[in-house]
Amino acid sequence: MIFAAEPAPASTFPSIGAFESLSSEFVQSCCDWLSTHAHGALRVAFGSAVLLPVPDRETGYRRLASYLPFAPDPTAYDFLYQINRRRESTVLPKLTVNRLSRWSVAQFQGFAVGLPAGPYVVGDPSHACRIELDINNANREEGARIPADCASDLLRELASFARDIIQQGDRP
């Protein structure tokens, strides 16, 4: 799902809405489902792509510097930073959680297709800082399952890790 970190004008990136409110609703719906269907899952994960609109690529790179442990060169192009900062779960002792984040600045450009002329650009490009998150339990021992009564709490913990990364950036 692609969320916006904050409301954006309609002419920018398409999203399903604000991360904070929609992710809470999504997690609650999943927890409701898990309470009756989680019978010893092998893996639980929370993933999202979140956008923070910026005026242009250079501003986006400068903005990323407040979330990363270094400052990307604002004159560079095609910047992509990916890292997995593992943590131990507080819900399930000895369970390692992967906290994979991928940081970039994206550009959205509308276009239309006209026949027979072909595609043409519509409007000005929009830019956004983009973070993709994949928060999940690391591989467990062969056959080891997540206890059904812990699955919802684990999902809430994973979503909490995602919120922390979105708010605080890439921190060990």
C-alpha positions as a Markdown table, in Angstrom:
| # | Residue | x | y | z |
|---|---|---|---|---|
| 1 | Met | 0.0 | 0.0 | 0.0 |
| 2 | Ile | 1.2 | 3.5 | -0.7 |
| 3 | Phe | 0.5 | 6.0 | 2.0 |
| 4 | Ala | 1.2 | 9.7 | 2.3 |
| 5 | Ala | 3.2 | 10.8 | 5.3 |
| 6 | Glu | 1.0 | 14.0 | 5.3 |
| 7 | Pro | -1.9 | 15.2 | 3.1 |
| 8 | Ala | -0.8 | 16.1 | -0.5 |
| 9 | Pro | -2.5 | 18.1 | -3.2 |
| 10 | Ala | -4.6 | 16.0 | -5.6 |
| 11 | Ser | -2.2 | 16.8 | -8.4 |
| 12 | Thr | 0.7 | 14.9 | -6.8 |
| 13 | Phe | 1.4 | 11.2 | -6.2 |
| 14 | Pro | -1.6 | 9.0 | -5.9 |
| 15 | Ser | -2.0 | 7.4 | -2.5 |
| 16 | Ile | -4.7 | 5.7 | -0.4 |
| 17 | Gly | -4.4 | 8.3 | 2.4 |
| 18 | Ala | -2.5 | 9.3 | 5.5 |
| 19 | Phe | -0.3 | 6.6 | 7.0 |
| 20 | Glu | -1.1 | 7.1 | 10.6 |
| 21 | Ser | -4.8 | 6.7 | 10.5 |
| 22 | Leu | -5.1 | 4.1 | 7.7 |
| 23 | Ser | -2.3 | 1.9 | 9.0 |
| 24 | Ser | -4.0 | 1.7 | 12.4 |
| 25 | Glu | -7.3 | 0.7 | 10.8 |
| 26 | Phe | -5.4 | -1.8 | 8.6 |
| 27 | Val | -3.6 | -3.4 | 11.5 |
| 28 | Gln | -6.8 | -3.6 | 13.6 |
| 29 | Ser | -8.6 | -5.4 | 10.7 |
| 30 | Cys | -5.7 | -7.8 | 10.4 |
| 31 | Cys | -5.6 | -8.5 | 14.1 |
| 32 | Asp | -9.3 | -9.2 | 14.0 |
| 33 | Trp | -8.7 | -11.7 | 11.2 |
| 34 | Leu | -5.6 | -13.2 | 13.0 |
| 35 | Ser | -7.6 | -13.8 | 16.2 |
| 36 | Thr | -9.6 | -16.5 | 14.4 |
| 37 | His | -7.3 | -17.6 | 11.6 |
| 38 | Ala | -3.8 | -17.5 | 12.9 |
| 39 | His | -3.0 | -21.1 | 13.7 |
| 40 | Gly | 0.7 | -21.1 | 14.1 |
| 41 | Ala | 1.9 | -18.9 | 11.2 |
| 42 | Leu | 5.5 | -19.2 | 10.1 |
| 43 | Arg | 5.8 | -15.5 | 9.2 |
| 44 | Val | 4.1 | -12.2 | 10.1 |
| 45 | Ala | 5.0 | -9.0 | 8.2 |
| 46 | Phe | 4.0 | -5.4 | 7.9 |
| 47 | Gly | 4.9 | -3.6 | 4.7 |
| 48 | Ser | 4.2 | -0.2 | 3.2 |
| 49 | Ala | 5.4 | 2.6 | 0.9 |
| 50 | Val | 5.1 | 6.1 | 2.4 |
| 51 | Leu | 5.5 | 9.3 | 0.5 |
| 52 | Leu | 6.4 | 12.8 | 1.7 |
| 53 | Pro | 5.8 | 15.4 | -1.1 |
| 54 | Val | 8.7 | 17.8 | -1.9 |
| 55 | Pro | 9.0 | 20.5 | -4.5 |
| 56 | Asp | 11.9 | 18.8 | -6.5 |
| 57 | Arg | 14.5 | 16.1 | -6.4 |
| 58 | Glu | 17.2 | 18.3 | -4.8 |
| 59 | Thr | 14.9 | 19.3 | -2.0 |
| 60 | Gly | 14.0 | 15.6 | -1.6 |
| 61 | Tyr | 17.6 | 14.6 | -1.2 |
| 62 | Arg | 18.2 | 17.4 | 1.4 |
| 63 | Arg | 15.0 | 16.3 | 3.3 |
| 64 | Leu | 16.2 | 12.6 | 3.3 |
| 65 | Ala | 19.4 | 13.8 | 5.1 |
| 66 | Ser | 17.2 | 14.4 | 8.3 |
| 67 | Tyr | 16.2 | 10.7 | 8.2 |
| 68 | Leu | 19.4 | 9.1 | 7.2 |
| 69 | Pro | 22.8 | 8.8 | 9.0 |
| 70 | Phe | 24.4 | 10.8 | 6.1 |
| 71 | Ala | 23.4 | 13.5 | 3.6 |
| 72 | Pro | 22.8 | 12.4 | 0.0 |
| 73 | Asp | 24.5 | 14.6 | -2.6 |
| 74 | Pro | 21.6 | 16.8 | -3.8 |
| 75 | Thr | 23.2 | 17.1 | -7.3 |
| 76 | Ala | 23.2 | 13.3 | -7.7 |
| 77 | Tyr | 20.5 | 11.3 | -9.5 |
| 78 | Asp | 18.9 | 7.9 | -8.9 |
| 79 | Phe | 19.8 | 7.7 | -5.2 |
| 80 | Leu | 18.6 | 4.5 | -3.4 |
| 81 | Tyr | 19.6 | 3.5 | 0.1 |
| 82 | Gln | 18.5 | 0.2 | 1.6 |
| 83 | Ile | 19.3 | -1.3 | 5.0 |
| 84 | Asn | 18.0 | -4.0 | 7.3 |
| 85 | Arg | 18.4 | -3.0 | 11.0 |
| 86 | Arg | 17.4 | -6.1 | 12.9 |
| 87 | Arg | 15.9 | -5.9 | 16.4 |
| 88 | Glu | 14.7 | -8.5 | 18.9 |
| 89 | Ser | 11.0 | -8.8 | 19.4 |
| 90 | Thr | 9.6 | -7.8 | 22.8 |
| 91 | Val | 6.5 | -10.0 | 22.1 |
| 92 | Leu | 8.4 | -13.2 | 21.4 |
| 93 | Pro | 11.7 | -13.5 | 23.2 |
| 94 | Lys | 14.6 | -14.7 | 20.9 |
| 95 | Leu | 12.6 | -13.8 | 17.8 |
| 96 | Thr | 14.6 | -11.5 | 15.4 |
| 97 | Val | 12.7 | -8.9 | 13.5 |
| 98 | Asn | 13.9 | -7.7 | 10.1 |
| 99 | Arg | 13.5 | -3.9 | 9.7 |
| 100 | Leu | 14.1 | -3.4 | 6.1 |
| 101 | Ser | 13.8 | 0.1 | 4.8 |
| 102 | Arg | 14.5 | 1.5 | 1.3 |
| 103 | Trp | 14.9 | 5.2 | 0.9 |
| 104 | Ser | 14.7 | 7.3 | -2.4 |
| 105 | Val | 13.2 | 10.3 | -4.0 |
| 106 | Ala | 10.5 | 9.5 | -6.6 |
| 107 | Gln | 9.1 | 11.5 | -9.5 |
| 108 | Phe | 5.5 | 11.2 | -10.7 |
| 109 | Gln | 4.7 | 12.4 | -14.2 |
| 110 | Gly | 1.3 | 12.1 | -15.7 |
| 111 | Phe | 0.9 | 11.2 | -19.3 |
| 112 | Ala | -2.0 | 10.4 | -21.7 |
| 113 | Val | -2.2 | 8.3 | -24.8 |
| 114 | Gly | -3.6 | 9.8 | -27.9 |
| 115 | Leu | -4.2 | 7.9 | -31.1 |
| 116 | Pro | -2.5 | 7.9 | -33.5 |
| 117 | Ala | 0.1 | 10.3 | -32.0 |
| 118 | Gly | 1.0 | 8.1 | -29.0 |
| 119 | Pro | 1.7 | 9.1 | -25.4 |
| 120 | Tyr | 2.3 | 12.7 | -24.3 |
| 121 | Val | 3.1 | 14.4 | -21.0 |
| 122 | Val | 0.3 | 15.9 | -18.9 |
| 123 | Gly | 1.1 | 18.5 | -16.2 |
| 124 | Asp | 4.3 | 19.1 | -14.3 |
| 125 | Pro | 6.3 | 16.4 | -12.5 |
| 126 | Ser | 5.7 | 15.8 | -8.8 |
| 127 | His | 8.4 | 14.6 | -6.4 |
| 128 | Ala | 8.3 | 12.9 | -3.0 |
| 129 | Cys | 10.7 | 11.3 | -0.5 |
| 130 | Arg | 9.8 | 7.7 | -0.6 |
| 131 | Ile | 10.3 | 5.0 | 2.0 |
| 132 | Glu | 9.5 | 1.3 | 1.4 |
| 133 | Leu | 9.2 | -0.8 | 4.6 |
| 134 | Asp | 9.2 | -4.6 | 5.0 |
| 135 | Ile | 9.1 | -5.4 | 8.7 |
| 136 | Asn | 8.9 | -9.1 | 9.3 |
| 137 | Asn | 10.1 | -11.9 | 11.6 |
| 138 | Ala | 13.4 | -13.4 | 10.4 |
| 139 | Asn | 13.4 | -17.1 | 9.4 |
| 140 | Arg | 12.7 | -19.3 | 12.4 |
| 141 | Glu | 13.9 | -22.8 | 13.1 |
| 142 | Glu | 12.6 | -25.4 | 10.8 |
| 143 | Gly | 9.0 | -26.0 | 11.7 |
| 144 | Ala | 8.9 | -23.3 | 14.4 |
| 145 | Arg | 5.6 | -21.4 | 14.3 |
| 146 | Ile | 4.4 | -18.2 | 15.8 |
| 147 | Pro | 1.9 | -19.0 | 18.6 |
| 148 | Ala | -1.6 | -18.1 | 17.5 |
| 149 | Asp | -2.2 | -16.1 | 20.7 |
| 150 | Cys | 0.9 | -13.9 | 19.9 |
| 151 | Ala | 0.3 | -13.2 | 16.2 |
| 152 | Ser | -1.8 | -10.0 | 16.7 |
| 153 | Asp | 0.6 | -8.6 | 19.3 |
| 154 | Leu | 3.5 | -9.3 | 16.9 |
| 155 | Leu | 1.8 | -7.6 | 14.0 |
| 156 | Arg | 1.2 | -4.5 | 16.3 |
| 157 | Glu | 4.9 | -4.6 | 17.2 |
| 158 | Leu | 5.9 | -4.7 | 13.6 |
| 159 | Ala | 3.6 | -1.8 | 12.7 |
| 160 | Ser | 5.1 | 0.1 | 15.7 |
| 161 | Phe | 8.6 | -0.5 | 14.3 |
| 162 | Ala | 7.4 | 0.9 | 10.9 |
| 163 | Arg | 6.0 | 4.1 | 12.6 |
| 164 | Asp | 9.3 | 4.6 | 14.4 |
| 165 | Ile | 11.3 | 4.4 | 11.2 |
| 166 | Ile | 8.9 | 6.8 | 9.4 |
| 167 | Gln | 9.1 | 9.3 | 12.2 |
| 168 | Gln | 12.7 | 9.0 | 13.3 |
| 169 | Gly | 14.5 | 7.7 | 10.2 |
| 170 | Asp | 17.2 | 5.1 | 9.8 |
| 171 | Arg | 18.3 | 4.5 | 13.4 |
| 172 | Pro | 20.1 | 1.4 | 14.9 |
